[in-house]
Amino acid sequence: MKHLQKQLLLEQIIYATIWVLILGTPLISFLLDDDRPLEGAELWKEVSDTWLIVFPFFLLFLIHNYILIPRLLLKKYYTRYVVSLVFTIGILFLYLPECIQVLNPHPRFRPQKEFVMQDSAPRVFFPDPLPASPPGEKMIHPVRPIHPPFLLIHITVAILLVGFNLTIRFFLKSLHDDEMLKELEHQHLESELQYLKYQLNPHFFMNTLNNIHALVDIDAEKAKKTIIELSKLMRYVLYEANNSQISLEREIQFLENYIALMQLRYTEKLRIQTDFPLIVPRVQIPPLLFISLLENAFKHGVSYREDSYIEVRIAQVDEGILFACKNSKHACTQDTHHGIGIENIKKRLHLLYGTNYTFTITEDEVSYHVLLIIPPLS
């Protein structure tokens, strides 16, 4: 809304500037005319006479810009618009000048008198000679009324004025439409990101509750500790992860709490190695971006019967923030189903960064490796 108001204000400033220049040019030209200096009432009369010529163009602009365009053209009444425009130009340039001449006749328009020779010579009609100019003054020639082709020139200028008005109006309208389109795309992006985030939260809690359920029968004490760790994760997910971005430090702390929760469930056969920076860069990233990849590592890379490992690394590189996760791969977990995590993160990356990120998944018979590099959010 504020952008629209600024754009409307800019449009009015453009129009006002153009007309100030048009109306101010005669005054400046008369003041700077060394060959014909004018002062006082004479100067004002010359300027006002010039403004009377410009007056129909100014009326045409007002009618066209504030009546015909918004009420007819923008509502797609094209036939009415063309008819109204032709009618307006005809009234302003055929009848309005005559009305102005009747209401405010120019003093230089005088009827030319005739006289007759009184002798026997053939009767010849002569116009009265122009009165002699006083000494020191220059001859002022009478200004004649406007007739074609001057009327045709004025109508041509009027059509150019209409085209110029349409150009400015539609140029500013295109800018406004572009801003509105960007705003709609941004709102759609926010809505889809929120949907993906709300889809992730139940998925995350479902997996965690399954882990707690498995611990209840195995070790009640560990189950109690797990619930405490879960409460810490829930506080982050419910309150902090609702923001559009979060500090990298808080995201790393969340991952550490999650790893501590998972270590309570799994046996000593699982080796977890983390490589997080000691001094965390002060950058912002999307919340809950890395947890899906780490969840998959625990879900598909850990076996109760065989030795397993998970290696997680976060670092700052030239391209941005690097997240790498490598885990073991076992015959019992070699499937292509990774839940909603991978698809979710791909959609979020595309919505947030377009193509300005790196996301690769490589695997062989014994290992599974995920690499993600994202630029920090501004």
MARVO-835681 format. One line per 10 residues: for each residue x negated, z negated, y of C-alpha. Coordinates in steps of 0.1 Angstrom, whole numbers. Example, Ala and Ser with C-alpha at 12.3 -4.5 7.8 and 13.67 -1.06 7.14 Angstrom:
2
-123:-78:-45 ~ -137:-71:-11
***
This chain:
378
0:0:0 ~ -28:-8:24 ~ -45:24:16 ~ -13:43:23 ~ -9:26:57 ~ -45:34:66 ~ -39:71:57 ~ -8:73:78 ~ -27:57:107 ~ -55:82:102
-30:111:103 ~ -14:99:136 ~ -49:94:151 ~ -58:130:142 ~ -26:144:158 ~ -30:122:189 ~ -66:133:194 ~ -58:170:191 ~ -30:168:217 ~ -50:147:241
-77:174:240 ~ -51:201:245 ~ -34:184:274 ~ -66:172:289 ~ -85:205:289 ~ -66:221:319 ~ -72:190:340 ~ -109:191:332 ~ -112:228:337 ~ -96:227:371
-118:197:382 ~ -149:216:371 ~ -139:250:387 ~ -164:254:416 ~ -149:288:426 ~ -115:273:433 ~ -117:236:441 ~ -83:219:440 ~ -73:185:454 ~ -43:162:454
-9:178:451 ~ -23:212:445 ~ -43:201:415 ~ -14:182:400 ~ 8:213:405 ~ -17:235:387 ~ -20:211:358 ~ 18:205:355 ~ 24:243:355 ~ -1:246:326
16:217:308 ~ 50:235:311 ~ 35:264:292 ~ 22:240:265 ~ 55:220:264 ~ 73:243:239 ~ 43:241:215 ~ 43:203:217 ~ 81:202:210 ~ 76:225:181
49:202:166 ~ 71:171:170 ~ 102:188:154 ~ 81:204:126 ~ 60:174:117 ~ 85:146:119 ~ 118:164:110 ~ 114:197:92 ~ 85:187:69 ~ 97:152:57
134:161:55 ~ 133:197:42 ~ 99:209:30 ~ 89:178:11 ~ 123:176:-5 ~ 119:212:-17 ~ 147:227:5 ~ 125:257:11 ~ 153:281:23 ~ 166:255:48
131:248:60 ~ 123:285:67 ~ 157:291:85 ~ 153:259:105 ~ 117:268:115 ~ 127:303:126 ~ 157:289:146 ~ 135:263:162 ~ 108:288:173 ~ 135:311:187
151:283:207 ~ 118:270:220 ~ 102:303:230 ~ 132:324:240 ~ 156:301:258 ~ 136:270:267 ~ 112:289:292 ~ 143:303:310 ~ 158:268:312 ~ 125:254:326
124:282:352 ~ 160:275:363 ~ 155:237:366 ~ 120:239:381 ~ 114:273:397 ~ 79:282:405 ~ 73:284:443 ~ 53:316:439 ~ 82:335:424 ~ 98:352:455
121:382:456 ~ 104:411:473 ~ 123:422:504 ~ 128:458:515 ~ 132:473:549 ~ 142:508:561 ~ 126:531:587 ~ 149:536:617 ~ 136:570:628 ~ 146:604:615
120:603:588 ~ 131:602:552 ~ 143:567:543 ~ 114:552:524 ~ 115:517:510 ~ 84:495:514 ~ 80:460:501 ~ 70:434:526 ~ 33:429:526 ~ 20:396:514
15:371:541 ~ -21:369:553 ~ -40:339:541 ~ -52:314:567 ~ -89:316:575 ~ -111:298:550 ~ -85:301:521 ~ -85:325:493 ~ -57:349:484 ~ -33:333:459
-15:360:438 ~ 20:354:426 ~ 24:344:389 ~ 50:366:372 ~ 74:355:345 ~ 64:357:309 ~ 75:389:292 ~ 64:407:260 ~ 37:411:249 ~ 30:375:261
61:363:242 ~ 48:378:210 ~ 14:361:217 ~ 32:327:221 ~ 52:331:189 ~ 20:341:171 ~ 3:309:184 ~ 34:289:174 ~ 31:302:138 ~ -6:293:138
3:258:150 ~ 28:255:121 ~ 1:266:97 ~ -24:242:111 ~ 1:213:109 ~ 9:222:73 ~ -28:223:64 ~ -35:188:78 ~ -3:174:63 ~ -9:187:28
-46:179:29 ~ -38:142:36 ~ -10:143:11 ~ -34:156:-16 ~ -58:127:-8 ~ -29:102:-11 ~ -18:118:-44 ~ -53:115:-57 ~ -54:78:-48 ~ -20:72:-64
-32:89:-96 ~ -63:68:-97 ~ -43:37:-92 ~ -19:46:-120 ~ -49:54:-143 ~ -64:20:-134 ~ -31:2:-142 ~ -29:21:-175 ~ -64:12:-183 ~ -58:-25:-175
-26:-25:-196 ~ -43:-9:-226 ~ -73:-32:-224 ~ -50:-62:-223 ~ -32:-49:-253 ~ -64:-44:-272 ~ -75:-79:-262 ~ -42:-95:-273 ~ -45:-76:-306 ~ -80:-90:-311
-71:-127:-305 ~ -46:-131:-334 ~ -70:-111:-357 ~ -98:-135:-348 ~ -78:-166:-353 ~ -64:-153:-386 ~ -99:-149:-400 ~ -110:-183:-388 ~ -79:-201:-402 ~ -86:-184:-435
-121:-199:-434 ~ -107:-234:-427 ~ -82:-230:-455 ~ -111:-222:-479 ~ -130:-253:-468 ~ -101:-277:-472 ~ -104:-277:-510 ~ -142:-274:-510 ~ -153:-300:-484 ~ -128:-319:-463
-155:-332:-439 ~ -166:-297:-432 ~ -130:-286:-427 ~ -127:-313:-400 ~ -158:-302:-382 ~ -146:-266:-385 ~ -114:-275:-367 ~ -134:-291:-338 ~ -156:-259:-336 ~ -124:-238:-337
-110:-258:-307 ~ -140:-248:-287 ~ -135:-212:-296 ~ -98:-213:-287 ~ -106:-228:-253 ~ -128:-198:-246 ~ -105:-172:-260 ~ -73:-185:-244 ~ -86:-194:-209 ~ -119:-176:-201
-115:-144:-221 ~ -83:-134:-201 ~ -106:-123:-173 ~ -116:-87:-170 ~ -153:-97:-172 ~ -173:-127:-182 ~ -209:-138:-178 ~ -233:-128:-206 ~ -243:-165:-208 ~ -208:-176:-217
-204:-148:-242 ~ -236:-158:-260 ~ -225:-194:-261 ~ -192:-183:-277 ~ -212:-163:-303 ~ -233:-194:-311 ~ -202:-215:-316 ~ -188:-189:-339 ~ -220:-188:-359 ~ -220:-226:-362
-184:-224:-374 ~ -193:-198:-401 ~ -223:-218:-413 ~ -201:-247:-422 ~ -183:-225:-447 ~ -210:-205:-464 ~ -237:-218:-488 ~ -274:-218:-485 ~ -275:-183:-499 ~ -267:-170:-464
-296:-167:-439 ~ -286:-163:-403 ~ -312:-152:-377 ~ -304:-150:-340 ~ -325:-137:-313 ~ -309:-145:-280 ~ -328:-146:-246 ~ -340:-180:-235 ~ -333:-170:-199 ~ -300:-152:-200
-296:-124:-174 ~ -269:-130:-148 ~ -248:-100:-156 ~ -211:-95:-163 ~ -198:-79:-195 ~ -163:-75:-210 ~ -152:-106:-229 ~ -149:-106:-267 ~ -168:-74:-270 ~ -195:-85:-295
-173:-108:-317 ~ -157:-80:-337 ~ -191:-67:-348 ~ -202:-101:-357 ~ -170:-108:-376 ~ -175:-77:-397 ~ -210:-88:-405 ~ -197:-121:-420 ~ -167:-104:-437 ~ -185:-75:-453
-222:-86:-454 ~ -219:-120:-471 ~ -217:-127:-509 ~ -213:-161:-525 ~ -232:-150:-556 ~ -261:-131:-540 ~ -286:-138:-512 ~ -273:-125:-479 ~ -285:-123:-444 ~ -272:-116:-409
-296:-108:-380 ~ -282:-108:-345 ~ -301:-98:-314 ~ -291:-97:-277 ~ -315:-85:-251 ~ -317:-68:-217 ~ -332:-33:-217 ~ -335:-5:-192 ~ -301:10:-201 ~ -283:-24:-199
-274:-50:-224 ~ -284:-45:-261 ~ -265:-60:-290 ~ -279:-53:-325 ~ -265:-67:-357 ~ -279:-61:-391 ~ -265:-75:-423 ~ -269:-72:-461 ~ -246:-50:-481 ~ -234:-58:-516
-215:-39:-542 ~ -185:-61:-539 ~ -182:-55:-501 ~ -190:-17:-501 ~ -157:-5:-486 ~ -148:15:-456 ~ -122:-9:-444 ~ -134:-29:-414 ~ -100:-42:-401 ~ -91:-35:-365
-125:-46:-351 ~ -144:-13:-351 ~ -115:8:-339 ~ -107:-18:-313 ~ -142:-18:-299 ~ -144:20:-298 ~ -112:22:-277 ~ -124:-5:-254 ~ -158:11:-249 ~ -142:45:-241
-118:29:-216 ~ -144:8:-199 ~ -174:31:-198 ~ -162:66:-207 ~ -194:81:-223 ~ -219:58:-205 ~ -228:37:-235 ~ -245:38:-269 ~ -228:28:-301 ~ -242:37:-335
-236:25:-370 ~ -261:32:-397 ~ -261:21:-433 ~ -278:26:-466 ~ -274:11:-501 ~ -285:-24:-491 ~ -280:-29:-454 ~ -256:-22:-425 ~ -269:-19:-390 ~ -248:-17:-357
-264:-10:-323 ~ -245:-13:-290 ~ -260:-7:-255 ~ -237:-11:-225 ~ -244:-10:-188 ~ -235:-43:-170 ~ -203:-43:-151 ~ -205:-41:-113
***
